[in-house]
Amino acid sequence: MDPGVCVLELLGILFSIGAWICSLATTIMSTWLTLSTDLLPAESYELGLWETCVVQDLGILECRPYDSLLGLPPDIKLARILMCVTVATGLLGLLLAIPGIYWINSCNQGPEGLRVKRLMKMLGGILCLVAGILGLIPVSYIAHLTVMRFFDEAVPAIVPRWEFGDALFCGWTAGFLHLVAGSLLVTSCVCLQEEPCTLQMPIPLQRRHTYVHSTNTPHRKRSMEYV
């Protein structure tokens, strides 16, 4: 086994774990968008996928979940659905990739088992790539709408505007890590060459024929010994 392939596998798994944690944090966080106004300097507002929060100057946080799923804005509804799919896809890819790395029960199932492990790792890498793309779509879409609304000239300048929150940057990080993890796993599958198993095989018994001359009998006796 090429050590470089093992390094690619381990890096892919580590990046995949970090990407899934960031995706889960992005989905849960309530800081997708933030708003602060000069009219109420002691308070700021946060907008997430599941709730809206009010942060007071003293550090008191009050959150309220959305009343109805059907009453959500279309962008929040789309982002919620895509982020849930991203978390599920990333977790499935991680669960497929971990058993597929070389150091997990390597060479225990013969060449056929190694091909199955390679297929599992390839599927895990592809799912990580899909999760990265799906995770970048809602984050980038919300960011695009925020920029368009921020520079909308039809809105008076005195009206406060939403700005980027920490969850958007966490989502971009998650999508990038998912893409890197998927690329590493797929690359390790492409660079992997099938190698014969190096486990010691039992040596088969061989028969050796020996002839014994007896002084009492005129003919020769043949005996078989196993070595």
C-alpha positions in Angstrom: 0.0 0.0 0.0 1.4 3.4 -1.1 1.9 5.6 2.0 0.7 8.6 0.0 -2.7 6.9 -0.6 -3.0 6.3 3.1 -2.3 10.0 3.8 -5.0 11.1 1.3 -7.5 8.7 2.9 -6.8 10.0 6.4 -6.9 13.7 5.3 -10.1 13.0 3.5 -11.7 11.5 6.6 -10.5 14.4 8.8 -11.7 17.1 6.4 -15.1 15.2 6.1 -15.6 15.2 9.8 -14.8 18.8 10.1 -17.0 19.7 7.2 -20.0 17.8 8.7 -19.6 19.5 12.1 -19.5 22.9 10.4 -22.6 22.1 8.3 -24.5 21.0 11.4 -23.4 24.2 13.2 -24.5 26.3 10.3 -27.9 24.7 10.2 -28.4 25.2 14.0 -26.9 28.7 14.3 -29.3 31.7 14.5 -26.8 34.2 13.1 -27.4 33.8 9.4 -28.2 37.5 9.2 -27.7 40.3 11.8 -29.2 43.7 12.1 -28.4 46.6 14.3 -29.9 50.1 14.2 -29.0 53.5 15.7 -32.5 53.9 16.9 -32.0 51.0 19.4 -28.2 50.8 20.0 -28.7 48.6 23.0 -30.3 45.8 20.9 -29.4 43.8 17.8 -31.3 41.2 15.9 -30.3 37.8 14.5 -32.1 35.8 11.9 -31.6 32.0 11.5 -33.3 29.1 9.8 -35.3 28.1 12.8 -35.7 31.2 15.0 -35.1 34.9 15.3 -33.3 36.3 18.3 -32.8 39.6 20.0 -29.5 40.3 21.7 -29.5 43.0 24.3 -26.5 45.1 25.4 -26.2 43.3 28.7 -25.7 39.9 26.9 -29.3 38.7 27.3 -30.5 36.6 24.4 -34.1 36.1 23.6 -35.1 33.8 20.8 -38.5 33.0 19.3 -39.1 30.1 16.8 -41.0 30.7 13.6 -44.8 30.3 14.0 -45.5 28.2 10.9 -43.5 26.4 8.2 -45.8 27.6 5.5 -45.4 31.2 6.6 -41.6 31.2 6.2 -40.0 33.4 3.5 -39.1 31.4 0.4 -35.4 31.9 0.8 -35.4 30.7 4.4 -37.6 27.7 3.5 -35.2 26.7 0.7 -32.1 27.2 2.8 -33.6 25.1 5.6 -34.4 22.2 3.2 -31.0 22.3 1.5 -29.1 22.5 4.7 -30.9 19.5 6.1 -30.2 17.5 3.0 -26.5 18.6 3.2 -26.2 17.4 6.7 -27.8 14.0 5.9 -25.7 13.6 2.7 -22.4 14.5 4.5 -23.1 12.0 7.3 -23.9 9.2 4.8 -20.7 9.9 2.9 -18.7 9.9 6.1 -20.2 6.6 7.2 -19.4 5.0 3.8 -15.8 6.4 3.6 -14.7 5.3 7.1 -15.0 1.5 6.5 -13.5 2.0 3.0 -10.1 3.2 4.1 -7.2 0.8 4.0 -6.4 0.7 7.7 -9.8 -0.6 8.6 -9.7 -4.4 8.4 -7.2 -4.3 5.6 -6.6 -7.5 3.6 -9.0 -9.5 5.7 -11.4 -10.3 2.9 -9.0 -10.8 -0.1 -9.1 -9.0 -3.4 -12.9 -9.0 -3.6 -13.1 -7.3 -0.2 -10.5 -4.7 -1.3 -12.6 -3.8 -4.3 -15.7 -3.4 -2.1 -13.8 -1.1 0.2 -12.6 0.9 -2.7 -16.2 1.2 -4.0 -17.4 2.4 -0.6 -14.7 5.0 -0.4 -15.5 6.2 -3.9 -19.2 6.6 -3.0 -18.3 8.4 0.2 -16.1 10.8 -1.7 -18.8 11.5 -4.3 -21.4 12.1 -1.5 -19.0 14.6 0.1 -18.7 16.5 -3.2 -22.5 16.5 -3.5 -22.8 17.7 0.1 -20.3 20.5 -0.5 -22.3 21.7 -3.6 -25.6 21.5 -1.8 -24.2 23.4 1.3 -22.8 26.2 -0.8 -26.1 26.9 -2.6 -28.3 28.2 0.3 -25.4 30.1 1.9 -24.5 31.8 -1.3 -28.1 32.5 -2.2 -28.9 34.1 1.1 -25.7 36.2 0.8 -26.7 37.3 -2.7 -30.2 38.4 -1.6 -28.7 40.2 1.4 -26.3 42.2 -0.9 -29.1 43.0 -3.3 -31.4 44.3 -0.5 -28.5 46.2 1.2 -27.8 48.2 -2.0 -31.4 48.6 -3.0 -31.9 52.3 -3.8 -35.7 52.0 -3.5 -35.3 51.5 0.2 -34.7 54.7 2.2 -31.3 55.1 3.7 -32.7 55.4 7.2 -34.2 51.9 7.1 -31.8 49.4 8.8 -30.6 46.6 6.6 -29.6 43.0 7.3 -25.9 42.1 7.1 -23.9 38.9 7.0 -23.8 36.8 10.1 -21.3 34.2 11.4 -23.4 31.3 10.1 -22.8 32.3 6.5 -19.0 32.2 6.9 -19.3 28.9 8.7 -21.4 27.5 5.9 -18.9 28.6 3.3 -16.2 26.9 5.3 -18.2 23.7 5.5 -18.8 23.6 1.8 -15.2 24.2 1.0 -14.1 21.4 3.4 -16.7 19.0 1.9 -15.3 19.6 -1.6 -11.7 19.1 -0.4 -12.6 16.0 1.5 -14.5 14.5 -1.5 -11.6 15.3 -3.8 -9.1 13.7 -1.5 -11.2 10.5 -1.2 -11.8 10.2 -4.9 -8.1 10.9 -5.7 -7.1 8.1 -3.3 -9.3 5.7 -5.1 -7.9 6.7 -8.5 -4.3 6.4 -7.3 -4.9 3.1 -5.5 -3.6 0.1 -7.3 -4.8 -3.4 -6.6 -2.0 -5.2 -4.7 -2.0 -8.8 -3.6 -2.5 -9.5 0.0 0.7 -10.1 2.0 -0.8 -12.3 4.6 1.1 -15.6 5.1 -0.7 -18.6 3.6 -0.5 -22.1 5.0 2.0 -24.3 3.3 0.4 -27.4 1.7 1.6 -30.8 2.7 3.7 -32.6 0.1 4.2 -36.3 -0.2 7.7 -37.6 -0.5 8.2 -41.2 -1.6 11.0 -43.1 -0.1 12.1 -46.6 -0.8 13.3 -48.9 2.1 15.4 -51.9 1.3 14.8 -54.8 3.6 17.3 -57.6 4.1 14.5 -60.1 5.0 12.4 -59.7 2.0 13.5 -59.8 -1.6 11.3 -56.9 -2.7 11.5 -53.3 -1.8 9.0 -51.6 0.5 7.8 -48.1 -0.3 6.7 -45.8 2.4 5.2 -42.3 2.2 6.1 -39.5 4.6 4.5 -36.1 4.9 6.7 -33.1 5.2 
